[in-house]
Amino acid sequence: MIFLLVLATAFRSSAQKLASGSLPSEKLSQYADLAVDWERQYLQINTSNPPGNEAKAAAFFKSVFDREGIENKVFGYAPGRANVWACVPRTALAGSCEQDVRQAGQQRRAIILLSHEDVVTSDPERWRVPPFSAQVVDGSMYGRGAQDMKSEGLAQLVVMVMLKREHIALDRDVIMLATADEEAGDTGSDWMIANQRELLNAEYLLTEGGENLNENGRAKFIGIDVAEKAPFWLTVKATGRPGHGSRPIAGSAPDQLVEALSKLIAYKTPLHVIPVVDEFFKTMAVFEPPDRQRYFRDIDEGLKDANFRASLENDAATNYMLRNTISLTMLKGSEQTNVIPGEATANVDVRLLPGQDPKQFLEEIRNVVSTPNVTVEPQNAEFRAANASSIQTPLYAAIKQVAAHYFPGAPVVPHLTSGYTENQMYRGIGITCYGFSPYAATAEEGSTEHGDNERIRVEELRRGFQVLYDVVAQVAAKQ
C-alpha cells in the first residue's frame, strides 16, 4: 500500500511538471473533442498524390489559424499545390512572428512542427469503409492518412491552438509547417527551402518517423527517428523482339526481365551494423529471453549465430535495420494480352543504410542481375544521402521526460526508420530533426500505413495532442 501511494504521488508530481498538468481536466477534454472533430474534417479531404490537391488541406488549416488569430501564410507554388506556414510567437515579441523568425540569432531559434498534407492512393474496394469517410468503427477512425501522417498534422494544429489560447509564455517561436507532395516528389519542401529559407530559421524540427509499438495495451518502446535510410529507386529494363502473343519468342523482353528479377529477388545484401542500430538492440535487450539478451547486447557477435541471424532476417521489423533492402514494386509490359512487347520494365524500391555509396551499390546490383539486354538505372539523377541528428539535445531529453509520464516503463530508443521522411532535407539546412509520433500503435495498426483500412484509435486522438503539447512546452516555454 505504501509503495502504491509513493508511486501515485510520483506520477502526480510528474504530471504537475508538465504544461498540461496546469490545465483542468474539463479543458483538456474540450481540446480532445476538438482533436477528434478536426481529425474527421482533415481525413475527409482527399489529398491522394497524385495529383495531391493539397491546396484544399492548406485552406482547412488556414481557416482554423485565421479563426484563432494565429499568424499564417499559404504558399501556392503550383496549381492545386500549397504549403501552409503558421507561427505562435515568443512572449513580448514586438512585430510579427515572421519577422522574428527571419531575424533570430543562433540562441533560442524556433521549433518547427512539420507534417505533409498529401497521402498515397487507395483502392476503395479493399477497404472496410470508404477511405475518405473518416468513419469510426469499433473505436477506430478510418481514413487514408490516419497513420501517414494526417494525425500528426492534426496534433500539431491542436498544439498551436493551445499555445495561443492558453497564453503560454514562450521564449522561442513555435512554427507549424504543412507541405505538399511528400509522397511523390517533395516539391513542397523543396520549394520552401529554395524560396522561403528564412522562414525556416529553426533549431529543432519534429515530424513523422519513429515508432511507438503498442503491445498488450501498453507501449513497449518509444522509437525516435534520429537517422533514416536513403531511397535509391531503380528501374530494371529488358528489351527484345516484339511480336504476336500466339507465337512465343525465345528471349523476349518479359522473359528476360523475369529472369533478371528472379536473380534480384533471391539476392541477399550484406549485413551491416551502424551505431544507431547497435544502440537500439542494446536498449531492447531487456525484452528478450535470456538466451537472446546476450546477442542483443552484442549484435555483431549475435549475427555469427546462424539461427539468431535468421530470426532477425525473417522479421520485417529488424531486417531492414541491418542491410540495404530491395523491394520489387512495379511491373510493366504490354498493354494487350496478345502482344509480346519489345520492352518490359520493373521498378525497384531500394533503401540504403547511412554511409552507403549509391554508385557502388548500383554496380553490385548490375552484377547480380547480369542478364543480356537488361539494364539497371537510377530513377533520379540526384541522390539524397542519409543523415542523422544527435540525441544529446534538450529536445531529446524533453521527449524522454514526457514519454516517461505517458508511457511508463517504455524505454525511449534512437531509431532508424525504414521509410523516407522530410527530416533528410531539413537536417541538410542545419536543423536538429527527429521523427516522433505522439501516438502509440499496434503492429497491425501500423501495417495499415500505405495499406488497406488505415486507421487510428479514437483514444489515441484524444491523448496524442497532449503528449506533443507537453514536449513542445518543455523546449519552447519560459522556464
N, C-alpha and C positions, 0 to 999 in steps of 0.2 A: 504493500500500500504506500509506504514512504517513497519507494522507488518511482511508482507511477506518479505520485504528487510532484516529485522533483522533475520528472520528465515533462509533465504537463506545464509546470512553471517555466522550464527552459524553453518549451515550444512557444508559450505566450510571449516570453521575453524576446525570442527571435522575431516573432510577428510584429512586435512593437517597434523594432529597429527598422522594419521595412516601411516604405512610404504608404503602402496600402493599409498598414496597421493603424494609421491615424484616421481612417475613414470608417464611418458607421456601416454596419452590415447592410442596412437598408439601401444606402447609396451604392455600395458595391453590387447589390442585387439589381439595382436600376441600370447600372452600366452593363451588367451581364445580359439583361433583357435587350439592351441596345445592341450589344455584340451579336446576339442571335438574329435580331431583326436585320441589321446591316449585312450580316453574312448571307442571309437569304436573298437580299436585294443584289448583292455583288455576284453570287453564284448564278443568278438568273440572267446576267449579262453575258451573252455569247461572244467570247473573245478567242474563239478557236483560231489557231495560227497554223497554216494560212486560212484566211487573209489577215486575221488579227482583229481589226476594228476596235483597237484599244481606246480610241477617242471616246467611245461610249463609257468605258470604265473611268477614264480621266474626268469625264463630265460628272459621273457619280461622286467621285472623291471631291471635286471642286464644289459641288452643291453642299456637301457637308462642311467643308472648310469655310465657305462663304457664310453659311448659316451660323457657324460657331465663331466667326470673327478671326479665323486663323489665316495669316498671310500665306498666299499661294500664287503659283504661276503655272499655266498649262502651255506646254511647248508642242505644237502640232508641226511635225517635221516632214510629214508625207501624208497623202490622202488617207484618212481613216486611222493614221498612226499618231499617237500623242503620249508624251510623258507628263506627269504632274509632280511639281515640287512644292512643298509646304514647309513652314518653319514656325516653331514656337521659340521666341527669343529669350535670351538670358535676362534675368531681372534687372530693372533700372536701365535698360538699354534706351539710348536716345537715337531716334531714327528707325529705319526699317531693319528687319531681321536680315533681309537680303544684303543690305549694305554692311551689316556687322559680319556676316559670313565672309564676304569678299575681302574685308579688311583685317580679319582676325590674324593674330600672330601665331607663333608656334605653341603658346600656352593656352590650354583650355579651349582648343578648337572644337568644333561641333561633333556631334554623333549623328550618323545617318542611319535611318531605318529604311532599308531598301527592299522592295518587292517588285515582281514583274506582273503585269496585268494580263498577259496572254496565257492561253492554255493549249494543250495539244488537242488534236482532233479526237473524235469519239464515234463509236457505232451505236446508235440508239437501240438497235435490235438486240444488242448483247447486254443491255442494262436492265436492271430491275425496275427502274423508273426513268423518265426522260432525263438526259444528262444536265439539262439546264432548268430543271424544275425546282431544285432545292427542297424537295420533299423530305420530311422527317419520317423515317421508318425504323421502328424498333430502337428508338433513341438516337439514331444517327441521321445527319443531314447529308443527303446525296447530291453530288454535283461535280461536274468537271472542274478541277481546280481546288477541291476541298483539301487535298493533300499537297498539291503543287500548283501555285502557292498562295491562292486567294485567302486562305485562312490566316496566314501570317500577315498579309496585307491588311486584313480586317483588324487583327490585333494591334497593328501599328496605328491604324486610324483611331481606334478607341484610345490608345495611349496618348496620342496627340490631343484629343478632345479632353481627356482627363487632366493633362498638364495645364491646359488652358483654363478649364472650368475650376479646377482646384487651386489655381493661382500658386503653383509650386514655385518656390524660389530657386531659380536656376543660375548656375554660373558658367554654363556653356549652352549654345544654341542647339536645339533638337530639330533635325530635319527629317521629313518623310519624303522619299523619292519612289515613285511608282513608274516603271518603264515598260515600253512596248518591245515586242519581238525577241524576248529572251529565248524562246523555244526554237527559234529558227536561225536568225542572223545577228542577234544582238545589236541591231541598228539603233535601238532606243538608247542604250548606254553608250554606244559608240558616238552617237550624236551629242549626248550630254557632255562627254569628256572632251570632244573636239570643239564644241561651241559654247558650253556653259561651265567650263572648268572651275571658274572662281566660285560658283555656287556649290561646289563640292569640296570646299576647303575644310576638311574634317580630320579629326584624329582617329575616330573609330567608325566602324560600319557593321551593322548586323543585317543578315539576310538569311535565306534558306540554307539548308545544309545540316550536318549533324544528324543525330538520331537518338530519340528518347524511346527506348524499347519498353513497352508495357507487357509484362508477363504476370499472369495470375492476379490481375487487378492493381498492380503497382509497378512503378518504373524500375527496371533492372539496372539501367545506367543512363546517364545523360551524356550524349556524344556531342562534342563541339567541333565543328569543321574548322580545322586550322590549316589544312592542306587538302589539295584535291588533285585528281588525275587530269591529264590534258587530253581533250578529244583530238584524234588524228584519223579522221574518216577517210576511208579508201574506196576506190571504185575498181573492181576487177572486171575486165572486158575481154571477151573472146570474139574472134572473127572467123568466118568460114564461108563456104559457098552456099548461097540461099537456094531454095527450091520448093517443090510441092511436097506437102506432108505425106502424100501417098507413096513416095519413093524415098526411103531413108538414105541419108548422106553420111557416109563414114567421116568422122572428124568434123561434124557440123559445129557451128558456134555454140549451141546449147550443150552438146555432148562435151565439148572441151571445157566449157565453163563448169559443168558438173564435176568433171574430173579434177579441175583445179580447186574447186571449193571443197571437195572431199579431202584433199590433202590439207587444206587450210583448217578445216574443222577438226581434223584429227591431231593437229599440231598443238603441243603444249609449250607455251612460252616459259623461259627460265624463271625461277623463283628469286625474288629479291626481298630483303627486309630493310625498310627505311626507318629512320628514328621514330617518327610519329606512330608507326605501326608497332614497333617494338614496345613503345610505352603503352599503347592500347592493350596489347596482350598481357603485359605485366600487371596492369590495373585490373583486368578482367580475370586474372588467375584465381581470385577468391571464390568465383562462382563455379569453378571446375572441381571435379572429383580429384582426390589426392594424386592419382596416377597421371593426371593431365596437368596439374598445377605446376609441376616442375618444368614441363615443356613450355607452358605459357610464360613462365618467368625467364626462360631461356629459349626463345623461339628458334634461334639458329640451330641449337642442339636438337630441338624437337623435330625440325624438318629432316633430320637424318634418319628418323624412325619412319619407316615406310607406312605403317598403319596410321600413325598420327598425321603424317603429311597428307595421306589420302583423305582423312577426315576433314581437314581444312580445305582441301581442293574440291571436295564434294559438297561443301557448304557455301552457298552463294554469298552469305554474309561475310565470309572470311577470304574466300578465294581471290576476289578482286583486289584485296589489300596487298597481296603477295606477288602479283605479276601484272604485266601488261596483258590486257584482255582483248579478245576478238569475238565480236558477235555478228553473225550474218543477219541482216535486217531487211534487205530489199532485193528482189529479183525481177528482171525484165527481159523478155524475149520477143516473140511475135505477138502481134495484135489479133491474129487469127489462128485457130487450131490447125488448119490445113496448110499453113505456110511455115516453112523452116526459115528462120531469119538469118540474115548474114551477119548479125551482131547480137550478142547476148551479154547482159551486164548484171553485176551484183554490187550492192553497197554494203560495206562492212564498217561497223562501229568499233573503232579501236580506241582504247583509253590507255595512255602511257603514264607510268609512275613518274613522280618528280625526279628530275635528273636524267631522264632517258633522252637519247638522241634520236629524233624522228627520222633523219636520213639513214642512220644505221639500222633502225627498225624496219624501214622500208626495204632495204636490201635483204634483210633477214627474211621478210615475207616473200619477196620475189624469188628467193632461193627455195623457199618451201613450196611455192606454187609450181614453178618450173614446168610449165606446160606449153607446148607450141601454140603460137597465135593467141596467147593470153598475156595481157599486160595488167600491171597494178600501178595505180597512180593516186596521189593525194587529191581529195576533192577541193581543198582550199590551198591557195598559194602561201597564205600566211599561217604560221603555226604559233599558237599562244602557249608558251612554255608554262608548265605547272609552277606554282609558287606557294609560299606558306607565310603565316604570321606567328610571332612569338606568343607564348602563353604567359609570359611574365609581365602582365599588364593589370591595371586596376579594373578594366572591364572583365577580364577573365576571372579575376578574384570576385567581382560582383556576381557573376553568373554562378560561381561555386557557392557563394553565401545564400543567394536566393534559391538555388536548387536544393540546398540542404533543408530549407524550410518547406518547400512544396513537394519535394520528392525525397523524403527522409530515407537514409540508408542507401541511396543510389549514388555510386561514385560518378564524379564528373571526369570524363576521359577525353583527351585530344583525339580527334577522329580524322581519318582520311575518307572523304566521301567518294562514292563511285561515280556520281554524276558531275556534270559541269555546272558551276554557278557563276554569277557575275562577280563573286569575290576575286576571281582571277584578274579581272580588268581593273578593279579599284585598288587592289594591292599594288598594282603597277604604277599608281599615281601617289603612292606614299601613305596610304591609309591602312591601319591595322584592321583586318576584316575577319569576322568569324561567322560561320554558319551556325545558327542557333534557333531552334524551334521552342516556343513556349508550350507546345502540346506534346503529350505522350500518345503513342500509337502502338497497337499490337502489330505483330509481323504481318498478319493477314490484312489489317487496315493499311499498313504501309505499302503492301503489294499492289494496292489499287491505284497508286500513283502511275499515271500513264496507262493504266489498265481499265478494266470494266468496273462499274459500280463504285467509283471513287466516292469516299465519304469521310466524315469526321463525326465523332460522338458529340452530341449537344453539350454534355457535361464538360467536355474539353473546351468548347467555345466559351462557356461561361466562366472558365478559370484561366485560360491561356493569356488573355489580355492582361490579367492581373499580374501574372508571372513576368511578362515583358515590362509592364509598368514599373515594377519594383527594381528590375535590372537597370532600366534607363534612369530611374531616380537615383540609384546608387552612384552612378558616374556623372550625372548631369546636375543634380541638385546641390545647392549650397550646403556645406557641412557645418 
